[in-house]
């Protein structure tokens, strides 16, 4: 086996520092795992050869120290990335988003974790799955208009004109006799009011909620943006995504009371 690159040890230490400093996955070379495996194996082979030749030499001690530190640094990088990948898989199942800087080997692990976590959530915690259709409760059906046709007017009933009444008026209190009014021919019944299309205009914004982040989190990649969750940050998010963060114990709901107007 050829000797390892002389500067690979320093690169491995730098990669360890970068991994600990990044909240998400740091960027590593595509062949990081294979090259690190070759490097550690080459150091081990050199250590065994020099130990056989001169076990008490200073070079053997230096090689052993380099081998042990390189092995520990590689293990630290691997364990840090495994922890982040596991957290990102749970975050994807709860909130969606895609992580960055995944190596091919890590991508296969991430996809398997997401698949298994999603299956566990569906079978063991179905109460966390959104209901079919719209998550918002459906509004009550409006009362039927005269003639059996349901009214499509979105305005409140109080603002709608009352339908023409066909019932007889209540009897008037007894009074002094009066001449009977002339009898007029009955007018044809009015046709039921046609459905009124809702007024066009800008759609109302979706409901939002204010949350406070409880702990630092890796960067979250959403369909249109990427956000970072830092402890004590206040965020305004759609109600559905805010509830997911609260259920995951990543944030807590903040009730914002409107200020009274001073007159």
C-alpha positions as CSV (number, residue, x, y, z in Angstrom):
1,X,0.0,0.0,0.0
2,X,1.5,3.4,-0.9
3,X,2.3,5.9,1.8
4,X,-0.6,8.3,2.8
5,X,-0.4,11.9,1.6
6,X,1.7,14.0,4.1
7,X,-1.0,16.7,4.5
8,X,-4.0,14.5,4.9
9,X,-3.7,14.5,8.6
10,X,-4.1,18.3,8.7
11,X,-7.0,18.1,6.3
12,X,-8.7,15.6,8.5
13,X,-8.3,17.9,11.5
14,X,-9.7,20.8,9.6
15,X,-12.7,18.8,8.5
16,X,-13.4,17.9,12.1
17,X,-13.4,21.6,13.1
18,X,-15.6,22.5,10.2
19,X,-18.1,19.7,11.0
20,X,-18.4,20.8,14.6
21,X,-18.8,24.5,13.7
22,X,-21.6,23.9,11.1
23,X,-25.2,23.6,12.2
24,X,-26.0,21.5,9.1
25,X,-23.8,19.1,7.2
26,X,-20.5,20.7,6.2
27,X,-19.2,20.3,2.7
28,X,-16.8,17.4,2.3
29,X,-15.0,15.9,-0.7
30,X,-17.1,13.3,-2.6
31,X,-14.6,10.5,-1.8
32,X,-14.2,11.5,1.9
33,X,-15.0,8.1,3.3
34,X,-12.9,6.0,0.9
35,X,-9.9,8.3,1.1
36,X,-10.1,8.4,4.9
37,X,-10.3,4.6,5.0
38,X,-7.2,4.3,2.8
39,X,-5.3,6.9,4.9
40,X,-6.1,5.2,8.3
41,X,-5.2,1.8,6.9
42,X,-1.9,3.1,5.5
43,X,-1.0,4.6,8.9
44,X,-1.8,1.3,10.6
45,X,0.4,-0.6,8.1
46,X,3.3,1.8,8.7
47,X,2.9,1.5,12.5
48,X,3.0,-2.3,12.3
49,X,6.1,-2.4,10.0
50,X,8.1,0.1,12.2
51,X,7.1,-1.7,15.4
52,X,8.5,-5.0,14.0
53,X,11.8,-3.3,13.0
54,X,12.4,-1.1,16.0
55,X,9.7,-1.2,18.6
56,X,11.4,1.3,21.0
57,X,12.3,4.0,18.4
58,X,10.9,7.5,18.6
59,X,9.5,7.2,15.1
60,X,7.2,4.4,16.3
61,X,5.8,6.5,19.1
62,X,5.2,9.4,16.7
63,X,3.5,7.2,14.2
64,X,1.3,5.6,16.9
65,X,0.2,9.1,18.1
66,X,-0.6,10.2,14.5
67,X,-2.6,7.0,13.9
68,X,-4.6,7.3,17.1
69,X,-5.4,11.0,16.6
70,X,-6.3,10.5,12.9
71,X,-8.6,7.6,13.9
72,X,-10.3,9.7,16.6
73,X,-10.8,12.6,14.2
74,X,-12.3,10.4,11.6
75,X,-14.6,8.9,14.2
76,X,-15.7,12.3,15.4
77,X,-16.6,13.5,11.9
78,X,-18.6,10.3,11.2
79,X,-20.5,10.4,14.5
80,X,-21.3,14.2,14.1
81,X,-22.6,13.7,10.6
82,X,-24.7,10.6,11.6
83,X,-26.3,12.6,14.4
84,X,-27.1,15.4,11.9
85,X,-28.5,13.0,9.3
86,X,-30.8,11.4,11.9
87,X,-32.1,14.8,13.1
88,X,-32.6,16.0,9.5
89,X,-34.6,12.8,8.7
90,X,-36.9,13.4,11.6
91,X,-37.3,17.0,10.6
92,X,-38.1,16.0,7.0
93,X,-40.9,13.7,8.2
94,X,-42.4,16.4,10.4
95,X,-41.8,19.6,8.4
96,X,-40.4,18.6,4.9
97,X,-37.4,20.1,3.3
98,X,-34.2,18.6,1.9
99,X,-30.7,18.6,3.4
100,X,-27.6,19.8,1.6
101,X,-24.1,18.4,1.3
102,X,-25.1,14.7,1.5
103,X,-22.5,12.2,0.2
104,X,-23.8,9.3,-1.9
105,X,-23.4,6.9,1.0
106,X,-25.2,9.3,3.4
107,X,-28.0,9.8,0.9
108,X,-28.9,6.1,0.9
109,X,-28.9,6.2,4.7
110,X,-31.0,9.4,4.8
111,X,-33.6,7.9,2.4
112,X,-33.9,4.7,4.4
113,X,-34.4,6.7,7.7
114,X,-37.1,8.9,6.1
115,X,-38.9,5.8,4.8
116,X,-38.8,4.0,8.1
117,X,-39.7,7.0,10.1
118,X,-42.7,7.8,7.8
119,X,-43.9,4.2,8.1
120,X,-43.6,4.3,11.9
121,X,-45.5,7.6,12.0
122,X,-48.3,6.3,9.9
123,X,-48.7,3.0,11.7
124,X,-47.9,3.9,15.3
125,X,-49.0,7.6,15.5
126,X,-51.8,8.1,13.0
127,X,-53.2,10.9,15.1
128,X,-50.2,13.0,13.9
129,X,-51.1,12.5,10.2
130,X,-53.1,15.4,8.6
131,X,-56.7,14.5,7.8
132,X,-57.6,13.8,4.2
133,X,-58.6,16.9,2.3
134,X,-58.3,20.4,3.7
135,X,-56.9,20.6,7.2
136,X,-59.2,23.5,8.0
137,X,-62.8,22.6,9.1
138,X,-65.4,22.9,6.4
139,X,-67.9,25.8,6.9
140,X,-71.5,24.9,7.6
141,X,-73.7,24.6,4.6
142,X,-75.9,27.7,4.0
143,X,-79.7,27.3,4.3
144,X,-81.5,26.4,1.1
145,X,-83.1,29.3,-0.8
146,X,-86.8,29.2,-1.8
147,X,-87.4,26.6,-4.5
148,X,-84.9,24.1,-3.1
149,X,-81.8,25.8,-4.6
150,X,-78.9,26.3,-2.1
151,X,-77.7,29.9,-1.8
152,X,-74.1,30.5,-2.8
153,X,-74.0,34.0,-1.4
154,X,-70.9,34.1,1.0
155,X,-72.2,37.1,3.0
156,X,-73.8,36.6,6.4
157,X,-77.5,35.9,6.6
158,X,-78.2,39.2,8.3
159,X,-76.8,41.1,5.3
160,X,-78.9,39.1,2.7
161,X,-82.3,40.4,1.7
162,X,-85.1,38.3,3.0
163,X,-86.8,36.0,0.4
164,X,-90.3,37.0,-0.6
165,X,-92.7,35.6,1.9
166,X,-95.8,33.7,0.8
167,X,-97.3,33.2,4.2
168,X,-100.4,35.1,5.2
169,X,-99.9,38.2,7.4
170,X,-100.8,37.8,11.0
171,X,-104.3,38.9,11.9
172,X,-104.6,42.5,13.0
173,X,-106.1,43.3,16.3
174,X,-109.9,44.0,16.4
175,X,-110.7,47.5,15.4
176,X,-113.7,49.4,14.1
177,X,-115.2,48.1,10.9
178,X,-113.7,49.6,7.7
179,X,-114.8,49.3,4.1
180,X,-113.2,46.3,2.4
181,X,-110.5,47.1,0.0
182,X,-110.9,46.4,-3.7
183,X,-109.7,42.9,-4.7
184,X,-106.7,43.1,-7.0
185,X,-105.6,40.2,-9.3
186,X,-102.8,38.1,-7.8
187,X,-99.4,38.8,-9.2
188,X,-97.5,35.8,-10.6
189,X,-95.0,34.3,-8.1
190,X,-91.6,35.8,-8.3
191,X,-88.8,33.5,-9.5
192,X,-86.3,32.4,-6.9
193,X,-83.3,34.7,-6.7
194,X,-80.4,33.5,-8.8
195,X,-77.1,32.5,-7.3
196,X,-74.9,35.5,-6.7
197,X,-71.2,35.0,-7.5
198,X,-68.9,35.9,-4.6
199,X,-67.4,39.4,-5.1
200,X,-64.0,39.2,-6.7
201,X,-61.1,40.6,-4.8
202,X,-57.7,39.7,-3.3
203,X,-57.8,36.5,-1.4
204,X,-57.2,36.8,2.4
205,X,-53.8,35.7,3.6
206,X,-53.5,32.4,5.4
207,X,-53.7,32.5,9.2
208,X,-50.3,32.8,10.9
209,X,-48.9,32.2,14.4
210,X,-46.0,33.6,16.4
211,X,-43.6,31.1,17.9
212,X,-40.3,31.3,19.9
213,X,-37.5,28.8,19.0
214,X,-36.4,26.8,22.1
215,X,-33.1,25.5,20.8
216,X,-30.7,25.9,17.9
217,X,-31.5,23.7,14.9
218,X,-29.8,22.9,11.6
219,X,-30.9,25.0,8.6
220,X,-34.4,24.0,7.3
221,X,-34.8,23.8,3.5
222,X,-38.4,24.7,2.6
223,X,-39.7,24.7,-1.0
224,X,-39.2,28.4,-1.5
225,X,-36.6,29.3,1.1
226,X,-34.1,28.1,3.7
227,X,-34.5,29.3,7.3
228,X,-32.2,28.9,10.3
229,X,-33.8,28.2,13.7
230,X,-31.8,29.9,16.4
231,X,-32.7,29.8,20.1
232,X,-35.0,32.7,21.3
233,X,-35.8,33.7,17.7
234,X,-39.4,34.9,17.2
235,X,-40.9,33.6,13.9
236,X,-44.2,34.3,12.2
237,X,-45.2,31.1,10.3
238,X,-48.4,29.6,8.8
239,X,-50.4,28.0,11.6
240,X,-49.9,24.4,10.2
241,X,-46.1,24.7,10.2
242,X,-46.0,26.5,13.5
243,X,-48.1,23.6,15.1
244,X,-45.6,21.1,13.8
245,X,-42.7,22.9,15.4
246,X,-44.6,23.1,18.7
247,X,-45.5,19.4,18.6
248,X,-41.8,18.5,17.9
249,X,-40.8,20.6,21.0
250,X,-38.6,22.8,18.8
251,X,-40.6,26.0,19.5
252,X,-43.4,27.2,21.7
253,X,-46.5,29.3,20.8
254,X,-46.4,33.0,21.7
255,X,-49.8,34.7,22.3
256,X,-49.7,38.2,20.9
257,X,-52.3,40.4,22.4
258,X,-53.3,43.5,20.5
259,X,-52.6,46.9,22.1
260,X,-55.5,49.0,23.3
261,X,-55.8,52.2,21.3
262,X,-55.3,55.3,23.4
263,X,-57.9,58.0,22.7
